[in-house]
Amino acid sequence: MSILEAGQFDAGTAYAAINTLRLDDLHPHILRTRDGGKTWQEIVRGLPEGGIVNVVREDPSGVGSCSAAPSRRSTSVSTTAIAGSRSA
């Protein structure tokens, strides 16, 4: 795990950026919980394939929006549209 970030608007919300580079998995992995960690959902829809994510932050300007920083890009990617899960 790269980082675990607490939600700013709800005590039960947290985000986790999972770095799987050492496992030869070059897909982005961001998990979100809304129930204090009992269950987690992968939220990566809208993020480009082929890059790992080291950082995820909830946007302080609004609920439901966050930013992720893929390791191969120099700028953050808005992940407002990642509300859904990636099917495995």
C-alpha positions as CSV (number, residue, x, y, z in Angstrom):
1,M,0.0,0.0,0.0
2,S,1.3,3.4,-0.9
3,I,-1.0,5.6,1.1
4,L,-4.2,5.5,3.2
5,E,-6.1,8.8,3.2
6,A,-8.9,9.6,5.5
7,G,-12.0,11.2,4.0
8,Q,-12.5,14.9,4.8
9,F,-16.3,14.9,4.9
10,D,-17.3,11.5,6.4
11,A,-15.6,9.7,9.3
12,G,-16.3,6.3,7.7
13,T,-14.7,7.2,4.4
14,A,-11.1,6.4,3.5
15,Y,-9.0,5.9,0.3
16,A,-6.1,3.6,-0.3
17,A,-3.6,3.8,-3.2
18,I,-2.1,0.4,-3.8
19,N,1.3,0.1,-5.6
20,T,1.6,-3.3,-7.3
21,L,4.7,-2.5,-9.4
22,R,6.8,-5.2,-7.6
23,L,4.1,-7.8,-8.5
24,D,4.4,-6.9,-12.2
25,D,0.8,-5.5,-12.1
26,L,0.9,-2.2,-13.9
27,H,-2.8,-1.4,-13.5
28,P,-4.0,1.5,-11.2
29,H,-5.5,0.4,-7.9
30,I,-7.4,2.7,-5.7
31,L,-9.8,1.4,-3.0
32,R,-12.5,3.3,-1.1
33,T,-14.4,2.4,2.0
34,R,-17.5,4.2,3.3
35,D,-18.0,2.0,6.3
36,G,-14.9,2.5,8.3
37,G,-12.9,-0.3,6.6
38,K,-15.4,-3.1,6.8
39,T,-15.7,-3.3,3.0
40,W,-13.6,-1.8,0.2
41,Q,-14.5,-1.1,-3.4
42,E,-11.9,-0.6,-6.2
43,I,-12.6,2.8,-7.9
44,V,-10.4,3.2,-11.0
45,R,-12.9,3.9,-13.8
46,G,-11.6,6.8,-15.8
47,L,-7.9,6.3,-14.9
48,P,-5.5,5.3,-17.7
49,E,-4.3,1.7,-17.8
50,G,-0.6,1.0,-17.7
51,G,0.3,3.0,-14.7
52,I,0.4,2.6,-11.0
53,V,-1.0,5.1,-8.5
54,N,1.1,6.2,-5.5
55,V,-1.2,9.0,-4.1
56,V,-4.9,9.6,-3.8
57,R,-6.4,12.6,-2.2
58,E,-10.0,13.7,-1.6
59,D,-10.8,17.1,-3.1
60,P,-11.4,19.6,-0.3
61,S,-13.8,21.5,-2.5
62,G,-16.5,18.8,-2.7
63,V,-17.7,15.4,-1.6
64,G,-17.2,12.6,-4.2
65,S,-14.2,14.1,-6.0
66,C,-10.6,13.1,-5.6
67,S,-7.3,13.3,-7.4
68,A,-4.8,10.5,-8.1
69,A,-1.2,10.8,-9.2
70,P,-0.1,8.0,-11.5
71,S,3.6,7.3,-11.3
72,R,4.3,7.8,-15.0
73,R,2.6,11.2,-15.3
74,S,3.7,14.5,-13.9
75,T,0.2,15.9,-13.4
76,S,-2.7,14.7,-11.3
77,V,-5.7,13.0,-12.9
78,S,-9.1,14.1,-11.8
79,T,-11.0,11.0,-10.6
80,T,-14.4,12.5,-10.2
81,A,-15.7,9.9,-12.7
82,I,-14.2,6.9,-10.8
83,A,-17.3,6.4,-8.7
84,G,-17.8,3.0,-10.2
85,S,-15.7,-0.1,-9.8
86,R,-13.6,-1.8,-12.4
87,S,-14.9,-5.3,-13.1
88,A,-12.4,-8.0,-12.6
